[in-house]
């Protein structure tokens, strides 16, 4: 994931081909940091995501803000 200039490089989205998958972090139930809990496409028209919840991997759902 590291570029040649020390910059982070992220994978292209395989669903739309236009966006890039970027990592998202969260906090667990005990308050511990959970880095790379989800990956989301930067293309808002695509909305592809990949998540890890309690060991289960889910993908394809659009990530939305909590209401």
PyMOL commands that set and color helices and strands:
alter all, ss='L'
color gray80, all
select strands_A, chain A and resi 21-27+33-41+49-53+56-59
alter strands_A, ss='S'
color yellow, strands_A
deselect
rebuild
show_as cartoon
